[in-house]
Amino acid sequence: IAAGRSPEDILKGMQTKEKISIEGGHNLIFIAMIIVGVILSGIINKNTGGTGWNVFDDCVFSWGSIVECVIILIACGLSLKTTKKSTRDLNEFTYAPIAEVAKLFIGIFITMIPALAILKVHGADLGLDQPAQLFWATGILSSFLDNTPTYLVFLQVAGALGADAGVATTVGTVAVKMLEAISAGAVFMGAVTYIGNAPNFMVKSIAEENKIKMPSFFGYMAWSCSILIPLFIVDMFVFFWR
């Protein structure tokens, strides 16, 4: 018997009950704050017509987005202030994955600026005038860039077509079906690669930091394309085929 203990003592120790608790559970309040901030952003932008702080030229930081960012930063600060460092250490939390994703997507957003300027002038010359075409064009670009700049690029293209009726946007009137195709392509196909969406790359970075083997860039694409592309083809015929 280990350490001179009887089988009865060992069994009693195995049956000892421990109280289940959540350490740092107050952070649920800060998650709720973030959700409220996102909802408020939509409400404020709807009531203010998307107006806000004019950062540069046509770049406007809407009042709703400002409120959302302030609430998120407050929630983040309170979480850091009120949660014990030992709790984060036990969860093996580090800023390395966040920093890696931030560097990548800052570069993506900066390099999109010339593309936006060119497409604003020459978008109609690309020959993309059908919803299915915009669905795939937006989706392919969104597979390698974040969905927000991709959406903006092809919104510029759709706005340059000069639709007679549809949704009034800052780049012109866009037909409803065109806007639906752009939105769906930007969102759906972000899952095709690691860099198509910030959370994709974040999960990969966190997993690798914890010594979990992940597929290579093209290995991941082989899996994602074999599953998702057939679904996207169905989506095209159901929703966006002329």
Phi, psi and omega in degrees: 000132183298130176056027177071016181270145179281159177304326181294320179294319179296317180295321179296321178294324179291333183268000180296130182266137176246141180288129178276130180215164178248118178272128183082021182297340180295345178294344175299330177296319182288327174297319178297323178298319180296317178298316178298320179299318179296316180295316179299323180303313179296318181295314182295315180297324179295320184279340181255001179069024178078009179287164180175210182275119179282103184285309181197128177051244180269004182276111182242126177267102188297154179299323179298318179294323178297314179298317180300313181296320180297315180296318180296318180293322177296315179299318179296314180298317180295322179297314179296325183285325190256352180258132182296142179299325181298329178294316178292323178296320179295329178273002181055040180281132173220167180267000185301311179298321180295317180296320180296316179293319181299315180299316182298312187279338171296317177298319179298313183294322180294316183287347178281343185301311178298322180298318179298318181295318180293315183292332178298327181267319189246014183302321182291342182281352182285344179079014178269098184231013178238147180304317181298322179296316180291327178301311182285320180296314178296317182296318181297316179293322180294338179292339183240354177229168175292152186291333182293307178295328178295315177302316181297320180301309186277344169293322175299318180298312181295322179294330180286347181285340177069054179295146180281330182218154179148219183259126178283122179236177180289347180251010180120179179280130182240130178301143185302313182295325176295317180295321177296318181296317179296315182297314181295316180298317181296323184274311186297316191271005175294342182275358186289327180229170177297326186262006180286344180205138183304316179299328177303309183290327178297313180298317178300314182296318179295317181297314182292326177296331179263022173064030176263124182289128180245155177297154174294173181304309182282334175295319176297318180298324179299317178292311185295317182294320182295332180265316190274322184303315176302323178292322179293325177296318177298315178303317181300311183291326182285319190250330192236002178284141186299000000 
